[in-house]
Amino acid sequence: MDYKNSGVDIEAGYKSVELMKKHVQGTMRPEVLTGLGGFSGAFSMESFKNMEKPTLVSGTDGVGTKIKLAFLLDKHDTIGIDCVAMCVNDIACAGGEPLFFLDYIACGKNYPEKIAEIVKGVAEGCKQSCCALIGGETAEHPGLMPEDEYDLAGFAVGIVDEKDIITGADLNADDVLIGMASSGVHSNGFSLVRKIFKMDVETLNTYVDELGKTLGEALLAPTRIYVKALKSIKDAGVRIKACSHITGGGFYENVPRMLPEGKHAVIEKNSYPVPPIFKLMAKEGNVEEHMMYNTYNMGLGMVLAVDPLDVDKTMEAIRAAGDTPYVVGKITDGEKGVTLC
């Protein structure tokens, strides 16, 4: 009897590491002091010593049951982008710059080529957010998970000068709300998605005219990363007063999280185009409108508040970063919460 016969293939683990090295290397930043394969990752803070009060911000998340679609379609090269996005977008909406990322992959059986494809996506997400992939773990769990399945989670650390943390504390009535377009469903609400649509290869590979692509392509579209757009706004000299990453819980849960007591957000639903995938989901699943906005991003992955005088500069900075902005509402005095009208 040996470890391989018990279900854990050490040699496969070694091969996975070798295959992923080329992807990981492309994410490196000058501050990274260690290579892949060590017991820990080291990251120098030397370049941030001129900040008045350097403050670390962190985020951790996974991709939920969206991963089931990756299993069905045997497509594993973008799910890692989702994992990174869910972490770094949270850091960015606090005003932070993501510095480094670590991933954790639990699998029933280590198939090195599949693990490398997953990490390829993680590395791509890190490149999009300018953070380094400095470590991770791939754990085989024979008997606990089916051999062809895995789960993916991640952890990110960023930095921000304390004075630049986005808190919402200085929000004023008539501050303007700007939304940034999402790439689709992102990584939330897939338990409902899997109830709306039949989850089989034939259905997911069906071309849908109103989507302009197959259903599977629309649903697996990786989560948009907004790090560069938020940095572009800051570099333009604009102070973002409040910011919300529209994730699980949609508008009704996430928008109030950026508000102080006594301030209310008003968002106009017709101020931006709702992507076809959400209209299809509502129709096919007979999901009422409030539930859609209480579950999904409905086309806006990030909502931020700025002074009315900074609107044009903010819109220009977002476009310069390659994202699409919309003026979607404003801040009013009133009970903390959000109204969609």
Buried (B, 14 or more C-beta within 10 A) or exposed (E): EEEEEEBBBEEBBEBBBEBBBEBBEEBBBEBBEEEBEEEEBEBEEEEBEEBEEEBEBBBBBBBBBBBBBBBBBEBBBBBBBBBBBBBBBBBBBBBBBBBBBBBBBBBBBBBBEBBBBBBBBBBBBBBBBBBBBBBBEBBBBBEEBEBEBBBBBBBBBBBBBEEBBBEBEEBEEEBBBBBBBBBBBBBBBBEBBBEBBEBEEEEBEEEBEEBEBBBBBBBBBBBBBBBBBBBBBBEBEBBBBBBBBBBBBBBBBBBBBBBEEEBBBBBBBEEBEBBBBBBBBBEEBEBEEEBBBBBBBBBBBBBBBBBEEBBEBBBBBBEBBEBBBBBBBBBEEBEBEBBBE
